[in-house]
């Protein structure tokens, strides 16, 4: 007879899923609020030739937020909430940085601070992806498109800042 202990049927960490979803959605909402006039502002900027159209950002971010939240929840499912807390702290920190960038760039038009901040975000996302991957490889993989997008956003922030002196 196998004596391995199976998780309790209610040990799915639904409360953690709800908190992750709320935190992730709140980040998206805070960013959306800060960027109410972003489309008008963004198209008025001098753009590098490789800049995406304004309509690309919403769908990309929507997919990335779902992937990020899923990755975080899978870590909780694998480790349990107490053991997942260090990884979730990294996740929360990068969510805060994610929301701040939108305010710096689109609301306050501060290109220099937005660039410094997005580079910090890039490092935090890399740390989060690594920690998630250690806990559950699929979670690390789910974070890689976000990491790539933030890397792209870093390059775009630099280009826009350099192409728009006095505006950013």
C-alpha positions as CSV (number, residue, x, y, z in Angstrom):
1,X,0.0,0.0,0.0
2,X,1.3,3.4,-0.9
3,X,1.6,5.7,2.1
4,X,2.4,8.9,0.4
5,X,0.5,11.9,1.7
6,X,-1.8,13.4,-0.9
7,X,-2.7,17.1,-0.7
8,X,-6.1,17.8,0.9
9,X,-8.8,18.4,-1.8
10,X,-9.2,22.0,-0.8
11,X,-5.4,22.6,-0.9
12,X,-5.6,24.4,-4.3
13,X,-4.6,27.8,-2.8
14,X,-7.7,29.5,-4.2
15,X,-7.2,32.4,-1.8
16,X,-3.7,32.9,-3.1
17,X,-5.0,32.8,-6.7
18,X,-7.5,35.5,-5.8
19,X,-4.8,37.7,-4.3
20,X,-2.5,37.2,-7.2
21,X,-5.3,38.0,-9.6
22,X,-6.3,41.2,-7.7
23,X,-2.7,42.4,-7.4
24,X,-2.0,41.8,-11.1
25,X,-5.3,43.4,-12.2
26,X,-4.7,46.3,-9.9
27,X,-1.3,46.9,-11.5
28,X,-2.9,46.8,-14.9
29,X,-5.7,49.2,-13.7
30,X,-3.2,51.7,-12.2
31,X,-1.2,51.6,-15.4
32,X,-4.3,52.1,-17.5
33,X,-5.4,55.1,-15.3
34,X,-1.9,56.7,-15.7
35,X,-2.0,56.2,-19.4
36,X,-5.5,57.5,-20.2
37,X,-4.0,60.0,-22.7
38,X,-1.1,57.7,-23.7
39,X,-2.3,57.0,-27.2
40,X,-2.4,60.7,-28.1
41,X,0.9,61.4,-26.3
42,X,2.6,58.3,-27.8
43,X,1.7,59.1,-31.4
44,X,2.8,62.7,-31.0
45,X,6.4,61.6,-30.1
46,X,9.2,61.2,-32.6
47,X,9.3,57.4,-33.0
48,X,12.1,55.0,-34.0
49,X,11.2,53.0,-37.1
50,X,10.8,49.8,-35.0
51,X,8.3,51.3,-32.6
52,X,5.0,49.3,-32.4
53,X,1.7,50.9,-33.2
54,X,-0.3,52.2,-30.2
55,X,-2.9,49.5,-30.7
56,X,-0.4,46.7,-30.0
57,X,0.2,47.5,-26.4
58,X,-3.2,46.6,-24.9
59,X,-3.4,43.1,-26.3
60,X,0.3,42.4,-25.5
61,X,0.0,43.5,-21.9
62,X,-3.3,41.6,-21.5
63,X,-1.6,38.3,-22.5
64,X,1.5,39.1,-20.4
65,X,-0.6,39.8,-17.3
66,X,-2.4,36.5,-17.6
67,X,0.9,34.6,-18.1
68,X,2.5,36.4,-15.1
69,X,-0.4,35.7,-12.8
70,X,-0.5,32.1,-13.9
71,X,3.2,31.7,-13.3
72,X,2.8,33.1,-9.8
73,X,-0.1,30.8,-8.9
74,X,1.7,27.8,-10.2
75,X,4.6,28.6,-7.8
76,X,2.2,28.7,-4.9
77,X,0.6,25.4,-6.0
78,X,4.0,23.8,-6.2
79,X,5.6,25.2,-3.0
80,X,2.6,26.0,-0.8
81,X,2.0,29.6,0.4
82,X,4.6,29.8,3.2
83,X,7.5,28.6,1.0
84,X,6.3,30.7,-2.0
85,X,6.4,34.0,-0.1
86,X,10.0,35.0,-1.1
87,X,9.1,34.5,-4.8
88,X,5.8,36.3,-4.3
89,X,7.6,39.2,-2.7
90,X,9.7,39.5,-5.9
91,X,6.5,39.2,-8.0
92,X,4.9,42.0,-5.9
93,X,8.0,44.2,-6.2
94,X,8.1,43.9,-10.0
95,X,4.3,44.7,-10.1
96,X,4.9,47.9,-8.2
97,X,7.8,48.8,-10.6
98,X,5.6,48.0,-13.6
99,X,2.9,50.4,-12.4
100,X,5.4,53.2,-11.6
101,X,6.9,53.1,-15.1
102,X,3.6,54.1,-16.7
103,X,3.2,57.1,-14.4
104,X,6.8,58.2,-15.0
105,X,6.6,58.0,-18.8
106,X,3.0,58.7,-19.8
107,X,1.7,60.8,-16.9
108,X,4.7,62.8,-15.7
109,X,6.7,62.6,-19.1
110,X,9.9,62.0,-17.3
111,X,12.0,60.0,-19.8
112,X,15.2,59.8,-17.7
113,X,13.5,58.4,-14.6
114,X,11.3,56.2,-16.7
115,X,14.5,54.7,-18.3
116,X,16.2,54.2,-15.0
117,X,13.1,52.6,-13.6
118,X,12.4,50.3,-16.5
119,X,16.0,49.0,-16.2
120,X,15.3,48.3,-12.5
121,X,12.0,46.6,-13.6
122,X,14.0,44.5,-16.1
123,X,16.3,43.2,-13.4
124,X,13.4,42.5,-11.0
125,X,11.5,40.6,-13.7
126,X,14.7,38.5,-14.4
127,X,15.1,37.7,-10.7
128,X,11.4,36.8,-10.5
129,X,11.6,34.6,-13.5
130,X,14.7,32.9,-12.1
131,X,13.1,32.3,-8.7
132,X,9.8,31.1,-10.3
133,X,11.8,28.7,-12.6
134,X,13.6,27.3,-9.6
135,X,10.3,26.5,-8.0
136,X,8.5,25.3,-11.1
137,X,10.2,25.4,-14.5
138,X,7.0,26.1,-16.3
139,X,6.5,29.3,-14.2
140,X,10.0,30.5,-15.3
141,X,9.1,29.9,-18.9
142,X,5.8,31.7,-18.5
143,X,7.7,34.8,-17.4
144,X,10.1,34.9,-20.4
145,X,7.8,36.7,-22.8
146,X,7.3,39.4,-20.1
147,X,11.1,39.6,-19.6
148,X,11.6,40.0,-23.4
149,X,8.8,42.6,-23.6
150,X,10.3,44.6,-20.7
151,X,13.7,44.4,-22.5
152,X,12.1,45.8,-25.6
153,X,10.3,48.4,-23.6
154,X,13.7,49.5,-22.1
155,X,15.1,49.9,-25.6
156,X,12.0,51.8,-26.7
157,X,12.1,54.1,-23.6
158,X,15.7,55.0,-24.4
159,X,15.0,55.6,-28.0
160,X,11.9,57.8,-27.3
161,X,13.8,59.7,-24.6
162,X,16.7,60.4,-27.0
163,X,14.4,61.3,-29.9
164,X,12.2,63.7,-27.9
165,X,14.4,66.0,-25.8
166,X,12.3,68.6,-24.0
167,X,9.2,66.5,-24.2
168,X,10.5,63.5,-22.1
